[in-house]
Amino acid sequence: LSCKASGFNIKDYYMNWVKQRPEQGLEWIGWIDPANGYTKYDPKFQAKATITADTSSNTAYLQMSSLTSEDSAVYYCARPIYYGNGYYFDYWGQGTTLTVSA
């Protein structure tokens, strides 16, 4: 899955990926610092997801392995900003629907 950002340089932000299944809440998958390639994942997705980025094309990527129906969802990239006392996502990608058929 890919997310080409527009209007900002991804190497200036930690780029996050978020999962949303129908009628369920958002699940944070992890983030990458495109400036150095450092990544951090929710333990639930540690063995499932791989996040990469290409600063030359200003694009973040999410690769999912060993797909099952539980992976069927809409996946969003998101950019965080710090405001007040915490981080918030102020930019969301258009979302990519992944459907895993049985």
Protein Blocks (a to p, Z undefined) as FASTA:
>chain_A
ZZddehiafklpccddddddehiacddfbdcdfknopacddfklmmmpccdddfklopac
dddehiafklgccddddddddehjaccdfbdcebiaddddZZ
